[in-house]
Structures are given as C-alpha cells and as structure tokens.
Amino acid sequence: MIVIGGEANSDLKDFWALNLDTNCWFKPQVEGFNTYTGKRFHTASTISNSKVITFGGCHSEYVHMNEMHIFDL
C-alpha cells in the first residue's frame, strides 16, 4: 500500500509504503519525487508493477492543483 502527501498542520510531501505481508512501513527510493508539491485530496493509482501516478489535489488554501506526477519505484 502506498501513501503520498496528506495533511497534518500543513500539506505533507511524504511518500510511504506499507508491506502488507510484514505490516511494516518504509520510505521507498522514488525517482521523480523531487518535483512533487505537497498536497491533499489528490488521486494516486498504480499504472504498472513499479509506477504510481498522482493527479489533482489542492494545497492548504484549498486552491485546486492541476498537477500530474509519475513516480518510478
């Protein structure tokens, strides 16, 4: 399971993975994450065995973002 972004006291720029066999969280090495803007309310979907795509979302002032990112795990 992959968790990207979110909200705490501000928009998060996090990328976490949960190994469902061991129930252990880890931070994977992600190619392309340096251009990601922290956000909330976006979609994240897998498009292959090693790629995740995110689209949309908004930042802390609830301005909608029209960003798409593809991450290679």
C-alpha contacts under 8 A as a table, 3 or more apart, distances in Angstrom:
res1	aa1	res2	aa2	distance
1	M	17	A	5.53
1	M	18	L	5.07
1	M	19	N	6.89
1	M	20	L	7.10
2	I	15	F	7.31
2	I	16	W	5.78
2	I	17	A	4.46
2	I	18	L	6.46
3	V	14	D	7.63
3	V	15	F	5.86
3	V	16	W	5.18
3	V	17	A	6.25
4	I	13	K	7.24
4	I	14	D	5.52
4	I	15	F	4.59
4	I	16	W	6.49
4	I	44	A	7.49
5	G	11	D	7.03
5	G	12	L	4.76
5	G	13	K	4.90
5	G	14	D	4.92
5	G	15	F	6.56
5	G	38	G	5.79
5	G	39	K	5.64
5	G	40	R	6.08
6	G	11	D	5.98
6	G	12	L	5.11
6	G	13	K	7.48
6	G	14	D	7.60
6	G	38	G	7.57
6	G	39	K	6.02
6	G	40	R	4.56
6	G	41	F	7.32
7	E	10	S	5.63
7	E	11	D	4.74
7	E	12	L	5.50
7	E	39	K	7.38
7	E	40	R	6.07
8	A	11	D	6.60
8	A	12	L	6.92
10	S	60	S	6.55
11	D	38	G	5.24
11	D	39	K	5.08
11	D	40	R	6.45
11	D	59	H	6.41
11	D	60	S	6.14
12	L	38	G	4.92
12	L	39	K	6.18
12	L	40	R	7.61
13	K	36	Y	7.36
13	K	37	T	6.62
13	K	38	G	4.19
13	K	39	K	7.04
14	D	38	G	7.64
15	F	27	K	6.39
15	F	28	P	7.49
16	W	25	W	6.75
16	W	26	F	5.89
16	W	27	K	4.88
16	W	28	P	6.76
17	A	25	W	5.64
17	A	26	F	5.44
17	A	27	K	6.18
17	A	28	P	6.76
18	L	23	N	6.33
18	L	24	C	5.68
18	L	25	W	4.41
18	L	26	F	6.43
19	N	22	T	5.62
19	N	23	N	5.40
19	N	24	C	5.44
19	N	25	W	6.35
19	N	26	F	7.84
20	L	23	N	5.07
20	L	24	C	7.42
28	P	73	L	7.05
29	Q	73	L	6.52
30	V	33	F	5.93
30	V	71	F	6.28
30	V	72	D	5.89
30	V	73	L	5.10
31	E	34	N	7.95
31	E	71	F	5.86
31	E	72	D	5.20
31	E	73	L	6.56
32	G	35	T	6.38
32	G	36	Y	7.66
32	G	69	H	7.94
32	G	70	I	7.18
32	G	71	F	5.54
32	G	72	D	6.99
33	F	36	Y	5.29
33	F	71	F	6.58
36	Y	69	H	7.05
38	G	59	H	7.25
39	K	42	H	7.30
39	K	57	G	6.02
39	K	58	C	5.59
39	K	59	H	4.97
39	K	60	S	7.49
40	R	57	G	5.40
40	R	58	C	5.66
40	R	59	H	6.36
41	F	56	G	7.57
41	F	57	G	4.58
41	F	58	C	6.29
42	H	54	T	6.71
42	H	55	F	5.78
42	H	56	G	4.96
42	H	57	G	3.80
42	H	58	C	7.25
43	T	54	T	5.34
43	T	55	F	5.41
43	T	56	G	6.72
43	T	57	G	7.29
44	A	52	V	6.64
44	A	53	I	5.56
44	A	54	T	4.34
44	A	55	F	6.81
45	S	52	V	5.53
45	S	53	I	5.36
45	S	54	T	6.51
46	T	49	N	7.39
46	T	50	S	7.73
46	T	51	K	5.78
46	T	52	V	4.32
46	T	53	I	6.18
47	I	50	S	7.80
47	I	51	K	5.58
47	I	52	V	5.88
47	I	53	I	6.82
48	S	51	K	5.21
48	S	52	V	7.44
50	S	72	D	5.84
50	S	73	L	5.03
51	K	70	I	6.71
51	K	71	F	5.53
51	K	72	D	4.70
51	K	73	L	5.97
52	V	70	I	5.73
52	V	71	F	5.21
52	V	72	D	6.75
52	V	73	L	7.79
53	I	68	M	7.05
53	I	69	H	5.58
53	I	70	I	4.41
53	I	71	F	6.29
54	T	67	E	7.87
54	T	68	M	5.52
54	T	69	H	5.29
54	T	70	I	6.62
55	F	66	N	7.01
55	F	67	E	5.61
55	F	68	M	4.42
55	F	69	H	6.69
56	G	64	H	7.00
56	G	65	M	5.20
56	G	66	N	4.93
56	G	67	E	5.36
56	G	68	M	6.67
57	G	64	H	5.93
57	G	65	M	5.46
57	G	66	N	7.43
57	G	67	E	7.87
58	C	61	E	7.68
58	C	62	Y	5.29
58	C	63	V	5.29
58	C	64	H	4.33
58	C	65	M	5.16
59	H	62	Y	5.33
59	H	63	V	5.92
59	H	64	H	7.05
59	H	65	M	7.46
60	S	63	V	7.55
